[in-house]
Amino acid sequence: MYFKVLSQSLVLLLGFFNPFVAIIAQNPKLEQISAADGLSQGMIYDLLQDNKGYIWFSTRDGLNRYDGYYCRVYQNNPFDPFSLSDNEAQVIREDKLGRIWVGTVNNGLSVFDPTTGKFHHIRNLPSQNVNAIFEGPDGEMWIGTNNGLCKIRVPDSLAPHKADLIDVCQVETITLEQVKDQQKTTVTSIRDLLVAPDGKIWVATKNQFGYYNPQNKSYTAKFDFDGIHNGKNGSAYFRLGPDQSIWVCLPGRLMRYKGDLVSIYQLPMSSIFPRTDCVFDPHGNLFVSTRKQIFKLPANCVDRADHPGFELFYEFPSIGIAGSTKMMFDQGGLLWIGTNGYGALKHNPGNPFFKHYAKGRSPRRIFTDNQNHVWAFLEGGLFGK
């Protein structure tokens, strides 16, 4: 794929107009995906790379599929029952069959079938506001809504003539109950989900996280974080580590669950932003985003919770609202960063520049000798490096 790269001179020239530019000189070089690339809206709620390599962005005004050149936008069309059910798409996941599940703010779930290009809809949910989606080991989809947790099964083949899946999908609402201060309460407003390797369903609400055990249908609260948000609304968000440990992202800190061991990692700078995200690159380095900073924890420091050694990787301008929302590494090792109103940013951790040799001359043949020297046959002579 070909991707556009902003030149250093253009970055400096536009410094007064682009909120990211003022700090490009000391930050790593990033490419911005914006309305110029066809992005429907700058608020990125979620990111996904599908099995064909396309990058998907869920935004406040539509679902976008990026092919490296331009975005194809999917939005609701009230005259087309097979269109996206709601333009405010806040979470996206791909299932094992390659279908894209879209959780919306106002109108339940839409399931995109890439074989037909049609969206099918599931609205018989505890709430039409869907915050989290995760696929289980048997193909069941776990859904977190503003009014609780549910498990959904749909047929492997979706009828191309039926947009509504109410007659063919199985929706089971799960009640999560806990006893606190000798009173039984129901856990609702699920913000994030993760299906752990042992089958437990980790769930996060706005004031606690824990896990649901499908075997005995019990819920266990693990941590109550009412006091760490300074009165701000927030939640925990999950990631699965390369060693299958569970990472919990909280404002100003991370918690890692590895078997019976729980480790707490304090971030260098606390953030009042209610969302902290983390993601591992292919080499085991951990990247952590708050609203204004992105930190890197080298792979050789990941097991050192007492002195983790976070490095500042990227910093957004302190003035203004520009900041990160969600991160993802794609199959090629590129880092994608969603922002809160300024589109997506992309970082290539490899060398972003090519070195040019014998400029203006046409190579006829290129080969490497037994001493790893590269030779090129050119018009008018032989070039070696």
HELIX and SHEET records of a PDB file:
HELIX    1   1 GLN A    8  LEU A   13  1                                   6    
HELIX    2   2 VAL A   21  ILE A   23  5                                   3    
HELIX    3   3 ALA A   35  ASP A   37  5                                   3    
HELIX    4   4 ASP A  226  HIS A  229  5                                   4    
HELIX    5   5 ALA A  299  CYS A  301  5                                   3    
SHEET    1   A 4 GLU A  31  ILE A  33  0                                        
SHEET    2   A 4 ALA A 344  HIS A 347 -1                                        
SHEET    3   A 4 LEU A 335  THR A 339 -1                                        
SHEET    4   A 4 SER A 324  PHE A 329 -1                                        
SHEET    1   B 4 ILE A  44  GLN A  49  0                                        
SHEET    2   B 4 ILE A  55  THR A  59 -1                                        
SHEET    3   B 4 GLY A  62  TYR A  66 -1                                        
SHEET    4   B 4 CYS A  71  TYR A  74 -1                                        
SHEET    1   C 4 ALA A  89  GLU A  94  0                                        
SHEET    2   C 4 ILE A 100  THR A 104 -1                                        
SHEET    3   C 4 LEU A 109  ASP A 113 -1                                        
SHEET    4   C 4 LYS A 118  ILE A 122 -1                                        
SHEET    1   D 4 VAL A 130  GLU A 135  0                                        
SHEET    2   D 4 MET A 141  THR A 145 -1                                        
SHEET    3   D 4 GLY A 148  ARG A 153 -1                                        
SHEET    4   D 4 GLN A 170  ILE A 174 -1                                        
SHEET    1   E 2 LEU A 176  LYS A 180  0                                        
SHEET    2   E 2 GLN A 183  VAL A 187 -1                                        
SHEET    1   F 4 ASP A 192  VAL A 195  0                                        
SHEET    2   F 4 ILE A 201  ALA A 204 -1                                        
SHEET    3   F 4 GLN A 208  ASN A 213 -1                                        
SHEET    4   F 4 SER A 218  ASP A 224 -1                                        
SHEET    1   G 4 TYR A 237  LEU A 240  0                                        
SHEET    2   G 4 ILE A 246  LEU A 250 -1                                        
SHEET    3   G 4 ARG A 253  LYS A 258 -1                                        
SHEET    4   G 4 LEU A 261  GLN A 266 -1                                        
SHEET    1   H 4 ASP A 277  PHE A 280  0                                        
SHEET    2   H 4 LEU A 286  SER A 289 -1                                        
SHEET    3   H 4 GLN A 293  LEU A 297 -1                                        
SHEET    4   H 4 GLU A 311  GLU A 315 -1                                        
SHEET    1   I 3 PRO A 363  THR A 368  0                                        
SHEET    2   I 3 VAL A 374  LEU A 378 -1                                        
SHEET    3   I 3 GLY A 381  GLY A 384 -1                                        
END                                                                             
